[in-house]
């Protein structure tokens, strides 16, 4: 086992000792193409030994963001970063996947979602991936993975609140480290785990007014789906006070798929149809494109963003 693999396995073993497995609850247009879609995609592959390595295709990733039918600009943003630190060991896999849905008008929402992703991604890359690359021995003085995930959301909130007052964004992100998934979440974008043909498992809780009313029994699911205030959030990135960032961790199995999306998808396409599209598509990119098509066919009332990650964790 390489030094990097030992480092990551040690880190994850310590994480398992500290954290109980939890669930979070509940079941572009612009100045340039990069700004229009507010997308930042990087792909890193580091071979441990090019002469003897047998590369493992740890991640298959697809993503798509679309303005939708009704809106005239796209305030969603997406971030994808994957790396394999030892081509012979999927336990050294690292992936960071993010979706943000901006609010606050054309410039404010677009800039808020992009800033939140840059800030949170920078914190996680510097706090987890760079030390992993450097082979730095982890000690008790360094924060647990869950704390790093929570801090990423808090730093994103501070950056948006300070630089773009009056705007805001959702922020939902998944980080794969070895064979474990860590999820951070603020707002009403969602993360789903798809395992085989099982119904999609919602890993996040919507921080919306109507969801809270459903939870306390004042609205039914059917009433919430058409409620005029269904897009009103009580927790978002960019608010003056630091919001609570939901964090969860769970083990991954070979073939597990993680789907991140803005409410422009899940408000238009139900979970049964999401599963049908994903399982019937030839690859993850095709699945993303078909999901966006389905959301637009259902009315396309909001911007639509989807990221789908298929894992091959051994």
N, C-alpha and C positions, 0 to 999 in steps of 0.2 A: 504494500500500500504506500502511495506517495506521501510525502510530508504534508502536502495540501489536503489529501484525502483524510489523513489522520487528524489534521486540524479541524476539518469540517465535522467529522464524525464525533470528535470530542466535544465540539461546540453544541451539536445537536443532542448528544447524550446529556449534557448539562442542562439544555433547554427542557428536555423531557422530565428531568428531575424537578425543575422549578415550576413548570406550567402543567396544569391539568388540561386535557383536551376539552375545548369548549366550542360551542356554536354561538354565533352572534344573535340568535333568536329567530323566531318566526320560521316559519317554514324555510366646406368653407370658402365661406367667402372672405376676402381680405386683401392685404397688401401684396401677398405673394402666395405661392402654392403651399409653402410651409406654414404660413400664418393661416391660410384659409382652412386647412384641415387641422392645424395645430398639432401636428403629429411629429414625433421624434422617434426614429427607429434606428437602433444600432444592433449589430450582430457581432459577437466576439467568439472566436474559437481558438483555444490555446492548446496545442498538442504537447503532452508530457514527453513523448519520445517518438519522433516521426518514423523511426526505423522499426519499432516494434508495436506501436499502438494499434489497437483495433477500434476505430471510432464508434461511438454509440450515438445514434440520432436521438438525443434525449427529448427534444422539443420539436413539435410541428406547430407553427404559429400562423394564424391568419387574422386579418383585421380589416375593417371597413368603417368609414364614417361618412354620413350623408346628410344633406340639409333637410331632407324630407319634402313633403308636398306642400305644406302650409307655410312654413317659415321661409324668409328670404335670405337668411344667412345662417351660418353654422357656428354655434358657440361651444360645441363639444371638442374634446381633445383626447388623444390617445398616445400612450408611450409603451414601447416594447424594447426590452433589452434581454438578451440571452447569452450565456457563456457556458462552456464546458472546460473545467480546469484540468481535467485529466481524461484524455480521450478514451482510456480503458475503464473508467469507473464512473457510472452515472451518479454515484453518491457525491461526486464533486460538482454536480450540476448547479447552476444558478440562473434564475430567471426573475425578471421584474416586469410586471404588467399593470398598466394603469388606465383608468377611464375617468374623465372629469366632464361635467355638464355645467357650463357657465350660465350665470344669471346677471342681469343688470344692463341690458341693452347691447347694441351691436358691438361697440368697442369694449365696454366693461366686461361683459360675459366672456367674450372670446379671449381677452387678455387675462382674465381671472383664471380660467381653466388652464391656459398654457403656463401661467406663472405657478400655479399650484403643482402642476406636474413637474416642472423644472426643479422647484424647491424640494419637494418630497423625494424625487428621484436622486437628486444630488446628495441628500442626507443618507439615503439608503446605500447608494453606491459607495460613498466615502466611509460609511459606518460599517458596512458588511463586506462589499465586494473588493474594495481596495486592500483592506487587511488580509482578505483571503488570497489575493494575488501575491501579496508581499510575504506570505507565510509567517506573519506575525503570530507569536504564541498568544492565545487568548487567556486572560486571567480573570480573577474575580472582580477586578476593578472596572472591567468593561461591562456595559449594560447588556441585559438579556435581549434576545431577538425581539420579544414582545415589546420591550421598552423602546427599542430602536424604531419599530413600526409605529408606535404611538407618537414618538417624537417627530417622525416625518410628517404626520398629519398636523401636529401642533405648529411646526415650523411653516408649513404651507399656509395655515390660517394666519399666522403673524405676518407673512409676506404679503398676502392679498389684502388684509386689513390695513396694513401700513401704506402700501403702494397704490391700491385701487379702492379707496373707501367708497362705500355705497354699492359695490359689486360683490359677487359671491360665486361659489361653485360647489358642486358635489365633488367627492373624491373617493374612489374605490380602487384599491390596489391589492394585488396578490404577489407575494414573493416566494419563489421556490428555492429552498436551500437543501441540497441533498434530496432526501425523500420526504421532506415535510413542506407543507404549504402554510404560509402565514398570510392572513388577510387583515387589511386595515380599511376603515370605512367611516365616512361622514356623508349624510345626505340620502338621496333616494335612487342613485345608480345601484346596480346589483352585481353580486358575484354568485354564480351557480357552480356546483360540482355535478358533473355528469359521469356516472359510473355504469358502464354497460347499458342495459336497457331500462335501468331503474328510472323512476321519475326524477327530474332535476331537483337537486337539493339546494335550497336557497341558503347561502352562507351569511347573508347580511340582513339587517332589519331596516326598513324604510323609516327615515326620520321625517315623516310627513304628518301633517295635521290629520288627514283622513285615516292614516294607518293607526295613529294613536286612538282615534275615535272607534275604529274597529276593535282594537285591543280591549277597550273598556266597555264594549258592547253597545255603543250608541249608534253605530252604523253597521250594516251588513256588507259583505264583500261586494255584492251587486250594487248597492248604493254608493260605496266608495269608488267604484269604477267609473261612475258618471258624475261624481260630486264636483261642483264648480270650483272648489278649492283643493282639488286633489294634488295640485302641484305646489302647494304652500308648504314650506319646510320649517320645522322648528329648530333644526340643527344643520348648519352648513359651514363650509370653509369661507372665511372672510368676515365673520361676525366679530364685534368688538371684544367680547369675552372668549377665552379659549374654549372651544367645544370639546366635549368628551369624544375621544376617538375610539370606536369599537375595534377590538383586536381579537382574533381567534387563530388557533393553530390546529392542524390535523395531519395525519399521515396520508401519503399518497400511495396508490397501488398502480401497477403497470396498466397503461391504457386509460387512466383517469383523464378527464377533460375539465378544464376550467373555462367558464364563460363569464366575461365581464361585459356589462352593457349599460347604456344610459336608459332612462325611462321611455325614450322614444321607441325602444324595442319592446320592453315588457308590457307597456301600456297598450300596444297594438297587437302583440302576438302572444298567445297563451303558452303555458309551459309544455303542454302536450304537443303543440305544433313546433315549438323550439326543439324538443327532443326528436320529433319526426324529421325535421330538416337536417339536424346534425347527423343523425344515424344513417340517413339516406344519401348524404352527400359524399362524393368521392374523396374530398380532402377538406382541410379546415378553411382554406380560403374560399372555396366554392360554397361552403356552409355559411360563411359570413355574408357573402354576396346574396345568397338566397334568403337569409334572415332579413336583410335590409329590404330586399324586394317584397317580402311578405309584409313588413311593417308599412311600406309605402302603399301596397295594394289595399291594406286595411284602413288607409286614410292618411298616413304619414303626417300626423298632427304636430310632431316635434322633430328636432334633430335626432338622428339615429346613429349610435356608435356601438360596435360589437367587436370584441377580441375573443378569439377561441384558441385555446392552447391544449394540444394533445400531448400527454407525457408518456415517456417510456422509462419510468423510474424502476430500476432493478433492486 
